[in-house]
Amino acid sequence: MLKKVLIANRGEIALRIIRACKDLKISTVAIHSTADTNSMHVRMADESVCIGPPKAGDSYLAIPNIIAACEISGADAVHPGYGFLSENPKFAQVLSDHKITYIGPSAKHIELMGDKVTAKKTMQNLGVPCVPGSNGVIKNFEEASEVAVKIGFPLIVKASAGGGGKGMKLVLNNSSLESAFKSAKKEAEAAFGNDEVYIEKYLTNPKHIEIQIIGDGKGNAVHLAERDCSIQRRHQKILEEAPSTILSNNERSDIGKICVNAISKLKYSGVGTIEFLYSNNEFYFIEMNTRIQVEHPITEEIFGIDLIKEQLKISSNYPLSFKQEDLQIKGHAIECRINAEKIPEFSASPGKIDTYHAPGGLGVRIDSALYAGYIVPPYYDSLICKLIIHGENRQEAIQRLERALSELIIDGISTTTEIFNIILKNRNFIDGSYDISWLENLLDEQKKVKKN
Ligand code: ADP
């Protein structure tokens, strides 16, 4: 087993990883910027190293500083969490060059899936169904027009290096194709330093359904069913649930087998998520994330499995602790992402937390690094708290979530908590009939009602 893990992250995910390490009796090293000196992950780790000033580029993204922290602390492995360097093949490679274990897949697999065009081609060749679109990167407007004629409108221009919904442009007709193509390239260059874009058929009203997989790097793999992440705003997930209300057992098993076959053939190592859009009973691959995801706890809740522990075990060369036939879904789980943002604008709302009270009871889990007196810094992601609910069935999970939300107190700053009360009361949510545009439409309607 690994002896000492350095966590190259902050906030709730750093704390989450520290907990899994402690359960396995692995020592932990927190790294932090000067803005995070008083953070919970620093307090809870066995050791900590300050790696730079607040700006992420000078601290959490500074590879030489992190390598130095490994050397100082004697860590034999690094867990990247999500965000920051978690999908950076160079980071995985540099660690491996320094004989430090990267807790995640190989640099080769991170690179393969990090480029969405290559990822799509790879998955297509492995028999995974994909969204129809361009056969690779679109070089110029003429090529974009040719693809548009072939697949028709609406279509979506997407950044090959994309992430977080950036560099994505919806095109409804020919007249806006050129400007969308140019602005997607510009946005992609600014966000990722890579202006390559590709085109996909824009699927109207699909669901976002993703499959959790784990491989041991030797060709053994399992899937842990799906998460429905269709409740989004600006292509960003807000609430996720598992299992999806819409899939039949046969559909779940069929898409699971397709994913397991693909990652077994790749000899993929570690956890990963294969993301699909789901429309008219068909799955369309959009991308693969080669890391732990924000919403992983809902899968843990329905299977009773600690995914971070599994990552640590795989990186210690242990075989998978379970086989596909051991994995049975139990009940239903929902996660709410609570952000330090002011609604309805969703503008950042950093500052001091005056009062903090976390809900509790059976089936209520909070993954958060908050405490009363903590100052949410303005430099990083606005996610401050994940409320994760498990129930025997969906109805019980919804009721429990309503109750837990009523107990939660985060005073001092604005948060997005109220949005979940709006979602939970809506009939479409209650009957599960929502798609990726549903929340955005609901918020637009509410704005109009308020204006009138
Ligand atoms: P990112 O990596 O930037 O998050 P994804 O490819 O994962 O980008 O897509 C994020 C979201 O954007 C999806 O969940 C979906 O809401 C929307 N989206 C992406 N591709 C399409 C498409 N072809 N048709 C319709 N919506 C899409």
Boltz pocket constraint, residues with backbone or C-beta under 6 A from the ligand:
constraints:
  - pocket:
      binder: B
      contacts: [[A, 131], [A, 156], [A, 162], [A, 163], [A, 164], [A, 165], [A, 166], [A, 200], [A, 201], [A, 202], [A, 203], [A, 204], [A, 206], [A, 208], [A, 229], [A, 232], [A, 235], [A, 275], [A, 277], [A, 286], [A, 287], [A, 436]]
      max_distance: 6.0
